[in-house]
């Protein structure tokens, strides 16, 4: 059962006499500011207290960070000090607060920080390192399986125009399910991500409208005989998609969850249908209204099909979960909004010279500048997080594991795109060190 505890009941002691602003005396407590900042990530639409907490803590953490950088100081306090805070902890929190960070990446970072404190429990620290390193070995084995699958299906070798993102795709899987028992979920997430990358690039950059119409019809029919109607460069992706579907069918039949497989295929067909609707807008620069773009883009932004992919890995996702998904609950629309808007923000500068973008749709309709449109899209990302927070905090019949899968997808989107850079397309700019930390480099004993 969830209990609705108002934030003013928790934070009123930290507020001024009017109850509208936080006390300035808090500014000197950097550890307290970090805690307040992390708590503010759970704010909802009408929570003025947590909104003020976010503004207040962000302002003063940035001030602390500037001072530490200017003084070339790596930490606040000594390792034995109860208020010990490494500078990197502040930097990481501002970029990726815990609520918006990949669970395994946050764990790796915290282990390093915990090790620096004199009060750390050495036995617990050793156990944490062993857990991390043993799981990393499992991840490496699974990644090799994904590499073999990619070679067998030729999803990369026969699609040279598409982005080759094997490690990044599997990294998504670890972000969705880090626990050892979710091997199937990680692997099918990686395979689906590879497929989405190849097929998304086909719709966005390579296929003609006639070819895309045939491709969309083939995905709707989901029949291997349709491959004969496709150009060679589409046939490889199509047959790999059907093979992944067969693997899903086999595993979910074993689990008695064929309804999950049906939903997975349905969302693939919806993605293809809406991608074909979008194609002439940008190929011919016939930009739609922003509302038309947004409604269609919630599907082309990959949020819905990604959640269909994610829930395949949860054996306790029952028929009731899928009946609930069919109503498009607020948490599902919220994560789709986060996917769509983050993708638009990060890809706009690259794509605006090649084709139209969602940012340009907004600029045209509302007669605003590029900066104003970007700010609006960033606001919509935050609205998506607030939608999700509200759905999770209110009474909900879904299991915590089910609800957390939505947040795990949103977290991975934030890790890849949260800096305003497309870290999936350009991993060397953003995500390469994250991937190395989680998948490649063990924690020294």
N, C-alpha and C positions, 0 to 999 in steps of 0.2 A: 504494500500500500504506500502511495506517495502522500506526503503531508505538505500542504501549501504554507510554507513559512515565509513571510514577507521579509525582504532584505532590510527594511528599516528596523525590524525587531532585532536584527543581528548587528547592524552597523551604527545604531543611533549613538552609542557611546563614543564613536569616533567623529561625530559631526559637531558643528558649531552650535551655538545657542538657537539659531533659527532652523537648524536641521536641514540646511540646503547645501552646505559645503563641508568638506572634510577639514579637520583642524590642521593648521599650518605646522604644528609641532610634530606631526607625523613625517614631515619631509626629511628629517634627519635619520630616520630608521629605514635603511635600504632593504633589510630583510622583510620588514612589515610592508613596505611598498610593493615588494615582489609578491607577497601573499595576497595583498589587496588587488593587484593587477591580475593575478591568476583567477581570483574569485570573480572579477568583473567580466571574464570571458563567458560566464554563464548567464549574462543578462538577457532579458526578453524585451519585447517591444515597449512595454509600459513601465519598465523598472527604472525610474529616474535616479534612484539611489546608486544602483550599480553602473548606470551610465555616467554619473558624476564620478564614481570610483574609477572607472576606466579613464576618463579625462584627467583626473587628478594624478593617478599613479603613472600614467603614460608620460605626462608632462615632467614629473619629478624623476622618474627613472631615466629619461633621456638627458635630463640635467646632470644626474649622477654620472651617466656614461660619458658625457662630454668632458666632465671634470677628470675622470679617471684616465681618459684617452690623452687629454692635454698634459696631465702630470706623468703619463707613461707608467701608471700604477696598475698592477695586474689583479689586485684584490682589495677588499675592504676588511680590515681586521686580520688578526693572526689565525692560524689553523686551530688554535685552542679557544678562540673567541666564539661565544654563542652567536654573535652577529656576523661571523665570517661569511663573505660572499665573494667568489671569484668574479672578475669582470666578465668573463666569457658567459657566466650564468645569466647576467643581465642582457648581454647581447643576444643570446639564444632566446630568452623570454620575449624580448621585443619582436624578434623575427618570427618565432614559432612558440607561442605560449603552450603549456602542456596540453590544454584542451584542444589545440589545433595541430598538435605535433604527432607524427607517427609514433606509436607506442614503443617500438623497439629502438628507434633512434633516440627518443627521450630517455629510455633506460640506459643506453650506452653513455649518454652524456652525464646522467646522474651518478652512475658508478664512478666515473672519473672525478666528479666533484666530491662525492662521499669519501673517496679514498684520501683526499687531502685533509680531512678533518681529523684532529687528534682523538676525538671521542668515538670514531667509527668502530664498529664491532668487526674485528678482523676475520672471524669465522663466517659471519654473514657476508662480508665482502668477498671472501673466497668462494662461497656458494654462489653468489651472484655472477661472478666471473665464469665459473664452471658452467652454470646454466646458459649464459650468453654464448660461450664458445662451443658448447656441445650442440646447441640449436643451430649455430652458424654452420657447423659441419653438415647437419641435415639439410639446411638451405642450399648448400653447395651441391649436394647430391640431386636435389630436386631441380635445381637450375640446369644441371647436365641433362636431365630427362627432357626439359623444355627445349634445350638446344637440339637434342636428337629429334624431337618432334618437328621442330622448325626445318631441320635438314630433310626429313622424310617427306614433309608436305611441300617443300620448296617455297614456303610462304615468303621468304626473304630473297632467295637466289633468283626466283622467277619474277620478282617485282622490284627491279632496280630503282624505279622512280620513287619507291616508298621508303620511309624512314626505317632503318634497321635498329630496333630497340629491344634486344633480348633481355639484357640485364635490367633495364628500366621496367619492362613488363613484369618480370618476376618480382622485382622490388615492390610493385603495386600489390602483388599477391601477399607478400609478407606484411605489408601494411594493413591488408584486410584481415588476415589471420596469422598471427605470429606463433600461436600455440602448436606444439608438435602434432597433436591429433588431427589438425586441419590440413594435412598434406594435399588431399584432393582439391580443397578450396583454393590453396595457393597455386597449384599447377593449372587448374582450369581457368583461374583468373589470369595467369600469365599467357596462356594460349589465346584466351578471348581478347586480351589486350593487344597481342600481336595481330590478330585478325582485324580488330577495330582500327589499328593503325594503318594496315594495308588498305582496307576498304574505305576508311575515311579519306585517305590520300587519293584514292581512285575517284571518289565523288568530288573532292575539293579541287584537284589539280590535273587529273589525267584523262578521264573519260569524256567523250562527247555526249551531248544530250541524248542522241539516239542510242549510243552504247549504254548509257546509264539507265535508260528506260528498259532495255532488255535485261540488264543486270538486276534492276529492282523487281521486275516480273519474276525472274528466276529465284530470287530470295523469297519472294512471296509464295512460290510454289514448292520450294524446298524439296527438289527432286533432282537426283544426279543426271537424269536425261536432259535437263535444261542446260547443262554445261556445254552441250554441242552447239547451242545457239550463241555462245559467248566468244568474244575475241580471246586469243591465247592469254593475254595479260590478266584478264578477268577470271579465266577458267581456274587458274591455280588457287586464287583466293576463295573462289566459290566452293571448290572441292575440299579445301582445308576447312571451311566453315561447316560443311556437311559432315566431315569426319569428326570435328569437335562435337557436333550435335549427336553423332552416334555414340561417342564416348560418354557424353552426358546421359543419354538414354540408358546405356548399359548400367552405369553406376546408380542412377536414380531408380531404375527398375529394381535393382538389388535392394535399395533402401525402402522401396514402396512409396516413392515420392514422384511419380511420373508427372503430376501436376506442376512440379517445379520446372521440369524440362519443357513442358508446354509453354509456361510463362517466359522462359528463356528465349524460345523460338519466336514467341509473339513479339517480345520487345526488339529482337533483331529485325523482324519484318517492319515494325513501326519505325525503327531507326532508318531502314532503307527507304521507306515511303517518304518520310519527312526530309531525308537528304536529297531525294530526287526533286521534291518541291523547292528546296533551297537552291539547287544547282543553277537554274537559269537566272536567279536573282544576281548571282555573283559572276557567272560566266558572261552574261550579257549586260551586267551592271544595271539591271532593272530593279533598283532597291525598293523593297516593300515598306509599308509603314512599320514603325518600331513594334507596335503591338502584334502585327502579323509575324514579324521576325521573332519576337520573344516567345510567342506561343508555340511556334514551330521549333524554335531553338532549344526549348526545354528538352526535347527529344534528341535533336542532332547534337546537343552538347554532351551526350553520352551518359548522362546521369541515370536515366531509367534503365538502359540496357546494362550499365555497370552494376546497378543494384540487383538486377535479375541474375547477373553473373555471380555477384557476391553471395547471394542467399543460397546458391547451389551448394556452397560449402558448409552450410549449417544444417546438420541432420535433424535438429529440433524445429526447423522452420516448417510447420505443419500447413495443412490446407487452409486453416484459419488465417495464417499469416498472408497467404496469397489472395484470399478473399478480401482481406483488409487492404492489401496493395492495390487491388482493382479499383478501390475508391479514391486512389491518389491522395493519401493522407498528407498532412502538412509537412511532415518530416521528409517524405519522398520528394515533394515539390521543392522543399527547401534545399535539399542536396543537389537536385537538378539545377536549381538557380545558381548555386555555388559553382557547379561544373561549367555552366554556360558563360556566366559573367567573367570568371577567372580566365577562361580560355579566350574570350573576346579581348580582355585587357592585355593579356600577354602576347597575343598574335596580331594586334591591330597595326603596329608600326611596320611589321613585315608584310602584311597582306594588303594594306590600303593602297599600295602602288600597283598591285597585281590584280586585285578584284575588290569588290565592295566588302564592307565589314559591318558588324552590328553597331559599332560605335558611330559609323557614318549614317546608319539608319536613324539613330537617335539624334545626331546633329542636324540632319535634314528635317526631321519632323518637328523638332522643338526649337530650331534656329539657335543653337548654342555652340560654343567653341569646343574644340577637341578636349581641352582641359576640363571644361564643365561636364562634358559627356563621360569622360573617364572617371571623374569624381562621383557621378551618379551611378556608374557601374560598380564602383567600389562600395558605395552605400548599399546597393542591391546585394552584394556579396554578404555584407554584414546582416542585412535583413534575412538572408537565407540561414545564417547561423542562429539568428534569434528565433526564426520559425522552428528550427530543429530543437533548440533549447526548450521552447514552450511545449512542444509535443512530448519531449522526454520527461519534463518535470511534472506535467499533469498526470492524472490517473490514466494509465494505459494498460490494456490487457496483454500487450506483447511482452515477451521476455526481454530482460536486460541485454542478453547476447544479441537478440534480433535488433534492438534499437541501437546498440553500439556499432553494428555493422554499417549503419548509415553515417555515423560519426567517423568511422574509420575511412570510408570513402572520401568524406569531406576533408579529413586530415591529409590524405594523400594528395588531394588536389591542392591544398595549401602548401604542402612541401614542394610540389612540382611547380606551382604557378604563383605562390603567395608573394613573391618578390616583384611581381609585375613582369617577370621574364618567363618564357616558355622553357622550363627546365626539362621537359620531356623531349622536345625537339633539339634543344641545346644543352645536354646534360653537363658538358664541360663548364658551363657558366654557373650552374646552380647545384645540381644533384649528384655529380660524380663523387664528391667527398662523403656524402650521405650513404651512397651505395657501397663504397669501400668500407665505411664504418660498420655497416650492418651485415654485408654479405662476404667481405673479403678479409679484412684485417681482424684477427682475434685480439682480445684484450690481454695485454701482458700479465702474466701471473704475479 
